[in-house]
């Protein structure tokens, strides 16, 4: 069996304001869709917007080691599907 896919939703201020609050529905959606193959957690800050603040692509989500910029529920689910192939 393959390892669990790890999904980390950034809940830092910038990401939260830019829409990660909408991504919290992943915490409900993912277990229903994928069972225990995927683990979703909110993290205080991934530190990604500070790298390039002016061109920040918040909100950010990490699916395993892949960074998803301007994350949406659809983009995150697509990335999870890719990892589970």
C-alpha positions as CSV (number, residue, x, y, z in Angstrom):
1,X,0.0,0.0,0.0
2,X,1.3,3.5,-0.9
3,X,1.9,6.1,1.7
4,X,-0.8,8.5,2.8
5,X,-1.0,11.7,0.8
6,X,-0.4,14.6,3.1
7,X,-2.4,17.8,2.5
8,X,-1.4,20.9,4.4
9,X,-3.6,24.0,4.1
10,X,-1.9,27.2,5.1
11,X,-4.0,29.1,7.6
12,X,-1.6,32.0,7.9
13,X,-3.1,35.5,7.8
14,X,-2.4,36.2,4.1
15,X,-3.6,32.8,2.9
16,X,-6.6,33.0,5.2
17,X,-7.6,36.4,3.8
18,X,-6.9,35.3,0.3
19,X,-9.2,32.4,0.5
20,X,-7.8,29.5,2.5
21,X,-10.8,29.8,4.8
22,X,-12.8,28.4,1.8
23,X,-10.4,25.4,1.7
24,X,-11.4,24.3,5.2
25,X,-14.2,22.3,3.5
26,X,-11.4,19.9,2.4
27,X,-11.3,18.8,6.0
28,X,-14.8,17.4,5.5
29,X,-14.6,16.5,1.8
30,X,-11.4,14.6,1.7
31,X,-12.2,11.9,4.3
32,X,-15.5,11.2,2.6
33,X,-13.9,10.9,-0.8
34,X,-10.6,9.2,-0.1
35,X,-11.0,7.6,3.3
36,X,-7.8,7.2,5.2
37,X,-5.5,7.4,2.1
38,X,-5.3,11.2,2.5
39,X,-4.5,13.3,5.6
40,X,-5.6,16.9,5.7
41,X,-4.3,19.4,8.2
42,X,-4.3,23.1,8.7
43,X,-0.9,24.6,9.4
44,X,-0.2,28.0,11.0
45,X,2.0,29.2,8.1
46,X,3.9,27.5,5.2
47,X,6.0,30.7,4.9
48,X,5.6,30.7,1.1
49,X,4.1,34.2,0.6
50,X,7.1,35.8,2.4
51,X,9.4,34.6,-0.3
52,X,7.8,36.8,-2.9
53,X,5.3,39.0,-1.1
54,X,4.5,41.3,-4.0
55,X,3.6,38.4,-6.3
56,X,2.1,36.3,-3.7
57,X,-0.1,33.5,-5.1
58,X,-1.9,32.9,-1.8
59,X,-3.6,30.8,-0.7
60,X,-1.1,28.0,-0.7
61,X,-1.6,24.3,0.0
62,X,1.0,21.6,0.0
63,X,0.1,18.1,-1.3
64,X,3.0,16.0,-0.3
65,X,5.9,18.1,-1.5
66,X,4.0,19.9,-4.3
67,X,3.1,23.5,-3.6
68,X,-0.3,24.5,-5.0
69,X,-0.5,28.3,-5.6
70,X,-3.8,30.1,-5.6
71,X,-5.3,26.9,-4.3
72,X,-8.9,26.0,-4.8
73,X,-10.7,22.9,-3.6
74,X,-10.8,21.7,-7.2
75,X,-7.0,22.2,-7.7
76,X,-6.3,20.4,-4.4
77,X,-8.6,17.4,-5.2
78,X,-6.9,17.2,-8.7
79,X,-3.5,17.1,-7.1
80,X,-4.6,14.4,-4.7
81,X,-6.0,12.3,-7.6
82,X,-2.6,12.6,-9.4
83,X,-0.7,11.4,-6.3
84,X,-3.0,8.4,-5.8
85,X,-2.7,7.2,-9.4
